[in-house]
Amino acid sequence: MVAHPSARVLVPCLLALAACRAGTSDPREGAALAVRGAFAPLGPGETGFVVRADKVFTMDAEDHVFAPGMVLVRGHKIAAVGAPFEPPEGFEVVDCPGAWLTPGSVDLHTHIHAGGFGDINDMVLPVNPEYRSSATVVPGNPEIQRAVAGGVTTLFGIPGSGTSLSGAGVLYKSKQNSGYEAGVLHDPGGIKVAQDSNPQRGAGDLGASRAGLAWILEDVNDKARAANAQGRRDPGLENLMKVHTRELPILIHTAGSDGVTNTSRMWRGRYPVRSVLSHGCFDAWKCAEFVARMGMPANNGPRTIEFMSSRNGRITGITKEYADVGVPLLSINTDSPVVPQEELFLQAAMSARYGADGYLMLRAMTIHPAIAFGIDDRVGSLEPGKDADLVVRRGDPLDPRAAVERVWIDGCIEYDRVRDGQKF
């Protein structure tokens, strides 16, 4: 299902060239992309291991695929990745014959951080830019345990969609046995907006229409921009002000053809911020070309197909429609628990089943969401210097029969199917 021309073994000269581009001067650069000193023996108190697999998908800018391949981890970081090499002295060797190794998956639209205690909404005001979901995070809850069992290692936990501007979400790792601080990447990790549909259900008055919702959003955004221009501190608008200085990204819940056009026009035209359109379901694919023209990244899900299509009465693959017109940094989501968090890969698999390119779908659940949210310096690909978030599957990542065997997060084993499989 995942097909890519670079799936064959890369020639040594190409590897050496790629290593030089990565800025390494390691003497083994012909065999692996590596940071300086990657192959030195372990020092006192240091930990490290090497994973060997039949295929290693790096998901980096050059789309390296090593078959077979190895990843070397020193401490919590990836130190080297490439074709087979001699493990350094003192490193544990983890052999995974027949397995495929990928980066941990990233989901930008999730609601499982509270562990099933319900979504969080503050329904008093129509916009809540000061609200945060981080206070409700329950580290290692059962939903997070199932996430890591499905190879999902990074999540954006967000408030619900009861109001037009729901508040700030938290970016965290799906660690099973860690406290809050050890699991969080960024708090806040971004802002959540509900542009249409959900906040209309109980907003009333001005918020009962999409035109009213748009006015409410423009009003609060203009206030945040004015505060920035005046150099004025406003605790209630602080996070939204950071959106307009491009310090924080913003994820916009929107659906339908009118919704995606209005969202793209507002958040890429009127307010040129680091924005990602999330959902984009139902007949929204009919306006995918406009979304692409506006340069708006799309985060499709939980509905990735449309049953009531007017195109010859057939089922339409929504993700494929976005991909075909070149929507940038296309990613997928579960809106968990709407779709179980561990089934993020199935969202990609079904999108491929309905016409999207399989390799693109692998990028859609790894490096694309990481780039869109500015966390690609740490997660989303297997590159030297990044967090050691590794997933070993027994075959193609988009094949439901290919079970997740092991997952490391920050270089620590978080899931082992033999050890933990009976829990799920």
VEXZADO-32579 format. One line per 4 residues: number of its first residue (from 1); their letters; for each residue y, z, x of C-alpha. Coordinates in steps of 0.5 Angstrom, whole numbers. Layout:
N
NUM) A) Y,Z,X  ...
***
This chain:
424
1) MVAH) 0,0,0  5,1,6  5,-5,10  10,-7,15
5) PSAR) 9,-12,21  10,-6,26  4,-3,24  0,-6,30
9) VLVP) 1,-3,37  7,-4,40  7,-7,47  9,-3,53
13) CLLA) 16,-6,54  18,-6,47  17,2,48  21,2,54
17) LAAC) 27,-1,51  27,3,45  26,9,50  32,7,54
21) RAGT) 36,6,48  34,13,46  38,16,52  32,19,55
25) SDPR) 30,18,63  23,21,62  18,18,67  14,17,61
29) EGAA) 19,13,57  14,7,57  9,11,53  13,15,48
33) LAVR) 21,16,46  22,23,49  28,28,50  29,30,58
37) GAFA) 23,35,60  19,34,54  13,33,59  14,39,63
41) PLGP) 9,45,62  10,50,58  14,56,61  13,63,59
45) GETG) 14,65,52  14,58,50  10,55,45  8,47,44
49) FVVR) 3,43,41  1,35,40  -2,32,34  -6,26,35
53) ADKV) -7,21,29  -9,14,28  -2,12,25  5,15,26
57) FTMD) 10,13,22  17,15,25  22,12,20  27,12,25
61) AEDH) 32,6,26  27,2,29  22,3,24  17,5,30
65) VFAP) 9,5,28  5,7,33  -3,6,32  -6,10,35
69) GMVL) 0,15,36  2,22,38  7,27,37  9,33,42
73) VRGH) 12,39,39  16,44,43  18,50,40  21,48,33
77) KIAA) 23,41,35  20,34,36  20,33,44  16,26,44
81) VGAP) 13,21,40  9,15,41  3,11,44  -2,16,46
85) FEPP) -1,20,53  -3,25,57  -2,32,54  2,37,58
89) EGFE) -1,43,61  -1,49,56  0,45,50  -5,45,44
93) VVDC) -8,39,42  -9,38,34  -14,31,33  -13,28,26
97) PGAW) -18,22,27  -17,17,21  -11,21,19  -3,18,18
101) LTPG) 2,22,20  9,22,17  16,26,17  16,31,11
105) SVDL) 19,28,5  26,30,2  28,31,-5  35,31,-7
109) HTHI) 34,33,-14  30,39,-16  30,45,-20  24,49,-17
113) HAGG) 28,54,-13  28,60,-18  20,59,-18  20,58,-26
117) FGDI) 25,63,-28  29,57,-32  35,53,-30  41,56,-29
121) NDMV) 48,54,-32  54,57,-34  56,55,-40  63,58,-41
125) LPVN) 67,53,-38  66,45,-38  67,45,-30  64,50,-25
129) PEYR) 66,48,-18  65,55,-16  58,56,-19  52,56,-14
133) SSAT) 45,56,-15  43,59,-8  43,66,-11  37,64,-15
137) VVPG) 33,62,-10  26,65,-9  23,64,-2  16,62,-2
141) NPEI) 15,62,-10  9,58,-13  13,52,-14  15,51,-7
145) QRAV) 8,53,-5  6,47,-9  11,42,-6  9,44,1
149) AGGV) 2,42,-1  5,35,-3  8,34,4  15,35,1
153) TTLF) 19,39,6  26,39,5  29,40,-2  36,40,-5
157) GIPG) 36,46,-11  41,45,-16  44,48,-22  42,45,-29
161) SGTS) 46,39,-33  49,44,-38  57,42,-36  60,36,-33
165) LSGA) 61,40,-26  55,44,-25  56,47,-18  54,48,-11
169) GVLY) 46,47,-9  43,49,-3  39,45,2  32,49,4
173) KSKQ) 26,48,7  19,49,3  17,55,7  11,59,4
177) NSGY) 13,66,8  20,66,10  26,70,8  32,66,5
181) EAGV) 36,65,12  30,62,15  29,57,10  36,55,8
185) LHDP) 39,48,12  46,49,9  49,53,3  52,50,0
189) GGIK) 49,43,1  53,39,-4  56,39,-11  52,37,-17
193) VAQD) 56,33,-23  53,31,-30  57,25,-31  54,24,-38
197) SNPQ) 48,25,-43  46,33,-42  53,36,-42  55,32,-49
201) RGAG) 50,36,-52  54,42,-53  60,41,-50  64,40,-57
205) DLGA) 71,38,-57  74,34,-51  67,34,-48  63,31,-54
209) SRAG) 65,24,-52  64,21,-45  71,19,-45  73,26,-45
213) LAWI) 68,28,-40  71,23,-35  78,26,-37  75,33,-35
217) LEDV) 72,31,-29  78,27,-26  83,33,-28  79,38,-24
221) NDKA) 78,33,-18  86,31,-18  87,39,-18  82,39,-12
225) RAAN) 86,33,-8  92,36,-10  90,43,-7  88,39,0
229) AQGR) 94,35,0  99,42,0  94,45,4  93,51,-1
233) RDPG) 87,55,-1  84,55,-8  77,59,-8  75,56,-15
237) LENL) 76,49,-12  74,51,-5  67,47,-5  70,41,-9
241) MKVH) 76,41,-4  70,40,1  68,34,-3  74,30,-2
245) TREL) 75,32,5  68,29,6  65,35,9  60,36,3
249) PILI) 56,30,-1  56,30,-8  50,28,-13  52,25,-20
253) HTAG) 47,26,-26  48,19,-29  44,15,-34  44,8,-38
257) SDGV) 48,2,-36  55,5,-38  53,11,-34  52,8,-28
261) TNTS) 58,3,-28  62,9,-30  59,14,-24  60,8,-19
265) RMWR) 67,6,-21  69,14,-21  66,16,-14  66,10,-10
269) GRYP) 72,7,-13  77,12,-15  75,18,-11  71,15,-4
273) VRSV) 67,21,-3  60,22,0  56,21,-7  49,19,-9
277) LSHG) 48,17,-16  42,21,-19  37,19,-24  40,12,-26
281) CFDA) 34,11,-31  33,7,-38  37,1,-38  41,3,-32
285) WKCA) 38,-3,-28  41,-8,-32  48,-6,-28  44,-5,-21
289) EFVA) 48,-11,-18  55,-7,-19  52,-1,-16  50,-4,-10
293) RMGM) 57,-8,-10  60,-1,-10  56,1,-4  53,7,-8
297) PANN) 47,10,-6  42,11,-12  37,17,-12  32,14,-18
301) GPRT) 28,19,-22  24,22,-26  24,16,-30  22,10,-25
305) IEFM) 20,5,-30  23,3,-37  18,2,-43  23,-1,-48
309) SSRN) 25,-7,-43  28,-13,-46  26,-17,-40  20,-21,-44
313) GRIT) 17,-15,-47  15,-12,-40  15,-6,-37  21,-6,-32
317) GITK) 20,-2,-25  27,1,-24  27,3,-17  25,-5,-16
321) EYAD) 31,-7,-19  35,-3,-15  32,-5,-9  32,-12,-10
325) VGVP) 40,-13,-11  41,-8,-4  43,-2,-7  44,2,0
329) LLSI) 40,8,2  35,8,-4  31,14,-5  27,17,-11
333) NTDS) 26,24,-14  22,28,-19  28,32,-22  22,38,-21
337) PVVP) 19,41,-25  20,35,-30  15,31,-25  11,36,-21
341) QEEL) 15,37,-14  8,35,-11  8,29,-14  14,26,-10
345) FLQA) 9,21,-7  7,19,-14  14,17,-16  14,12,-9
349) AMSA) 7,10,-11  8,8,-18  15,5,-16  11,0,-11
353) RYGA) 6,-1,-16  11,-4,-21  14,-8,-15  18,-4,-10
357) DGYL) 16,-5,-3  11,0,0  15,1,6  21,2,3
361) MLRA) 19,7,-2  16,11,4  23,11,7  26,13,0
365) MTIH) 22,19,1  24,21,8  30,18,12  34,15,6
369) PAIA) 35,21,2  37,25,9  42,20,11  45,20,4
373) FGID) 46,27,5  48,28,12  42,32,14  39,26,18
377) DRVG) 40,29,25  35,34,23  30,31,18  27,25,15
381) SLEP) 24,22,21  20,23,27  25,23,33  26,27,39
385) GKDA) 30,33,38  29,33,30  26,39,27  18,39,27
389) DLVV) 17,37,20  10,33,20  5,31,15  -2,29,16
393) RRGD) -5,25,10  -12,22,10  -10,15,10  -4,11,6
397) PLDP) 2,16,4  2,12,-2  -5,12,-4  -7,18,-9
401) RAAV) -13,19,-6  -10,20,1  -10,28,1  -5,32,5
405) ERVW) -9,35,10  -4,39,14  4,40,14  8,43,19
409) IDGC) 15,46,18  20,47,24  14,47,28  10,52,24
413) IEYD) 4,51,20  6,52,13  0,48,9  -8,47,11
417) RVRD) -12,44,6  -18,47,9  -15,54,9  -10,53,3
421) GQKF) -13,48,-2  -16,53,-6  -10,56,-8  -8,49,-12
***
